[in-house]
Amino acid sequence: VSWCARAAILGVGLIGGSLGLALKARGIAAQVVGWGRDEGKLRHALSAGVIDAIELDPGEAVRGADLVIFATPVGSFLQLAKSVRASLAPGALVLDVGSVKGALAASLHGAMPPGVNYVPCHPIAGGESSGCAEARADLFEGVLAIVTPVEGTEGTDPGALARAMEFWELLGATVRRMSPEEHDRIYALVSHFPHLAAYAIVNAVGEIDPGAIGYAGRGFMDTTRVALSSPDLWQEISLMNRENLVRCLEAFERSIGEIKHYLSTGDPEGLARVLARARALRETIGH
Amino acid sequence: VSWCARAAILGVGLIGGSLGLALKARGIAAQVVGWGRDEGKLRHALSAGVIDAIELDPGEAVRGADLVIFATPVGSFLQLAKSVRASLAPGALVLDVGSVKGALAASLHGAMPPGVNYVPCHPIAGGESSGCAEARADLFEGVLAIVTPVEGTEGTDPGALARAMEFWELLGATVRRMSPEEHDRIYALVSHFPHLAAYAIVNAVGEIDPGAIGYAGRGFMDTTRVALSSPDLWQEISLMNRENLVRCLEAFERSIGEIKHYLSTGDPEGLARVLARARALRETIGH
């Protein structure tokens, strides 16, 4: 008997596609049905064996599913929840994989019909790539999966939370639990802000001399790789977490100002001290 | 007959060590002698087969060498040039691998004794790692090697320049020629500035919540990897190229300000446009 009889994956891109492959490879779901806006891409995912069946209507996709995963861009979650609400099966577990939690988690929680439990999740996997063609069954092995239950007496059901945590563990992830607000504060810092910084680095080069980019080496490639990420997706994520992000960018302006100060005053010890402070912190997470 | 009879490598770290391995693997030099400040590290490089012989005095290392390569941190080049000047063999070709050219190239050019030719070089190889243990014979294959001849009638000898270009081609690099000033302007943009930006990203995280770094995923690792680079080396490089760098950081502040503006005003189209502009430029150099 599978952990889940019918899993519906809404959005079969890099994350959704990798979930499909992993659910099938590990025998977690007996059947995986996929929904997405682009029928051509869905048919490609089906023929690639990423999903077992496709539905062109999200309501049909979730009908009878005991596990439903929202894997579209975060900006579409609320509308999607509304459009599948009437079709969700009683007892279904609904998860998402969005990079922002906070108010969105609370809204999705409130949008579920009675008897359906939603658990906000964020697997720290994926990256600047997108699309089902990049999907991998082992994408979640060894990564962090953050679960952010909505707190309070009317909050996330403890049984559903336990089941969501078990789900990510079955995929090989290490589960961490925190509040939606704590998630957004932390991931502003270590994900959303660095994305915006990478885009800003490229735009600064573009302002001064776009042609210089042809001389870039590996360091530049690494530092700006996430600027290959989808502008639409990252615009959505950034605006949903804008208060934390503005705070990060203000701290960033101070840390750039500190470096500029030592450059302008020509202070080697001061500059080396600032760089060494960054390196010491960066070293704590390895190469 | 080898391209060079005796090559002296001053500074046997990642770049110097890789040069030693490549010169030997490709039969470019009949003998490779290494000098460095740390006798223990030199002996380790010798026993690892990175170099054929060691010298504890830089003057002794360059004596009789027809090829001399400065591969120590750029801040030490001028002092090193003074200390080997009297021992350089007439006809010797002197190269460096420093990340800054500009005034330093002119100074080194002026520090050479009669009959010795110096060609300023910068192979775009290496990275945040350092030390001979990371050295690889193929480090220069397929990378750019920039040569920046000092211009004018008293400038770099054309024959020496041709020989330096041939040297990098023998190592598998693609050679590009530009002026020392053009080099510093371009590499401020695509190397020095992104390094400072990466250090500043980590310091911004450190200011707000150093503990958050433990939640980082691959995007953060990529974006800040070069902040693992040596603070002493990058302090030297940054101060030697400070005028270009201050200009880059000012453009960077504008590009961050642009993003902050669209976050603050909550403008999805404006923000997506800024991110898309960055992605379009970043895409021109691939993944």
Interface residues (C-beta under 8 A of the other chain):
Chain A: I124 A125 G127 E128 V143 L144 I146 R176 R185 I186 Y187 L189 V190 S191 F193 P194 H195 L196 A197 A198 Y199 A200 I201 V202 N203 A204 V205 G206 E207 I208 D209 P210 A212 I213 G214 Y215 A216 G217 R218 G219 F220 M221 D222 T223 T224 R225 V226 A227 L228 S229 P231 D232 W234 Q235 E236 S238 L239 R242 L245 V246 R247 C248 L249 A251 F252 E253 R254 S255 I256 E258 I259 K260 L263 S264 G266 P268 L271 A272 R273 V274 L275 A276 R277 A278 R279 L281 R282 E283 T284 I285 H287
Chain B: I124 A125 G127 E128 V143 L144 I146 R176 R185 I186 Y187 L189 V190 S191 F193 P194 H195 L196 A197 A198 Y199 A200 I201 V202 N203 A204 V205 G206 E207 I208 D209 P210 A212 I213 G214 Y215 A216 G217 R218 G219 F220 M221 D222 T223 T224 R225 V226 A227 L228 S229 P231 D232 W234 Q235 E236 S238 L239 R242 L245 V246 R247 C248 L249 A251 F252 E253 R254 S255 I256 E258 I259 K260 L263 S264 G266 P268 L271 A272 R273 V274 L275 A276 R277 A278 R279 L281 R282 E283 T284 I285 G286 H287
